[in-house]
Amino acid sequence: MKLHELMSSNGLRKKAKRIGRGGGSGKGKTAGRGTKGQNSRSGGGVNVGFEGGQMPLQRRIPKRGFTNIFKKQYEIINIRDLKDFASGETIDRDTLCKAGLLKKPVAVKLLGIGEISHPLTIKLDKVSQSAKEKIESVGGTVEVV
């Protein structure tokens, strides 16, 4: 017994539709594309968004504003994510990467969602006011790098 013999032979292996193989096949001559016209031709059809010559929607809608390509993107970490670190430990980008909280060492902002019960030393790019207050209230220190 082989793996291919486990399947039943009726209906599980559907034959490919062979088009353009003569009149007797049922899909001969025009091969199911109809008669004449743009879509019957090889390479026929229209581009995505083409509306038959009407001004396309993406060009009709007014464009506003711009995207600042120099904007700095911050990865967000909350205080509740720091509960697994030992008391007195220094936390920076590399520490967060090793702990699996970041995929790669990028700019990080610490937010104050959650609670912390032991002091930590924080050295990150940005720290919210509420996070700073919570860390300093339990005896930790915050340094913006």
N, C-alpha and C positions, 0 to 999 in steps of 0.2 A: 504494500500500500504506500502510495506517495502522496505528497501534499496536494498536488493538482488533481488527484483522483477523489479527494474528499468532497468536492463540490458536485452538485447534480449538473448534468450536461444540458438540461433544458431551461434556457432563459437567463442563466446567470452570466454567460459570456455573450453579450450583445454584439452583433457584427456592426462594423462602421458603415455609415451611410455612404455608398459609393455613387457620387453624382457625376453627370456628364459621361455616362458609359453606354450611350445608345438609347434609342426610342423604347425598346422593350423593358428597360430597367425602371421606367416610371419617373426617372429624374434625368433623362437625356436632353438633348438639344440645348435648351436654355439653362439647364442645371438648377432649376428652382429660383432663378433670379428674375423671372418675368421677361418681357420683351422690350428691348431698347432702354434708353434712359441712363442717367448717370450711375446708378447703383448696379446696373447690369454689366458695366465695364470693369475690366481689370484695373485695380487701383482706384475705382470710383468711390464716391461718397463725399461727405463734407467734413470740414474740421469741427472739432468740439467747440460749441458756442456759436456756430454759424447759424443765422436765422433767416436764410434765404435772401440776403441782401439788405434786410432791415438792420438798423444800427444795433449791434448786440448789447445785451443787458449790461455786461461788464464795462462797456464803453459809454452807456447812457447814464450810469449812476455817477453823481459828482464825487470827485476825489477830495478828501479833506485831511489836513494835518500831515504829519510826517513821522517816520520812525527814526529815533535817535540811535545811530549805529554805535555810539560810544557809551550807551547806557550800561551801567554795571549791574549785572545780575547777581542776586544773592541767594544762596541755598538757605532755607529756613530750618532752624533747630529750636525746639521749645525746652523749657526747663525740665518738663516731665521726662524728656529723653535722656537726661543726665543722671537719673536716679541709680543707674547701675555702676557708676564710677565710684571709686573708693574715696573716703574722706581725705581732703588735702591734696588731691591729685590735680595736676595742671592739665587743662583742656585747651587744645588748639586744633587747627585743621587736621594735622597728621594723626592726632589722637582719635579724632572723630572718624577718620578714614579706617583706622585699624579696628575700631569698634563696630564698623559696618553701618554707621549713621550717614556717611557720605560715600558716593561712588568714587570721586576723585577730589583732591584738595583744591576746592574753589573758594571764592569769597563766601563767608558765612555770617548770618545775622541771628543772634539769639533773642528769642521772644519769651515773654513771661507767663506763658500758659502752663499751669501745673504748679506743684509745690516741690521744695527741696528741703531736706532736713539736716544735711551735713555740709561743711564748708568746702568750697572748690576754688581753684585759681583759674580764671577764665582769661584767655588771650585770643580774641576773635576780632574780625573786621568791624562789626557793628553789634551793639547790645542795646536793647530797648530799655527805657527808664524803669519799667516795672520789673524786668528781669534783673537789672542792676540792684534795685532795692531789695529784692528777695534774696539774692546771693549775699549781699553785704549784711542783711539782717541775721543770717546764720553764721557770720564770721568769715565769709569768703571774700576774695578780691576780684576785681574786674579791671582788665587792661585792654584798651582798644588799640589794636595793632595797625 
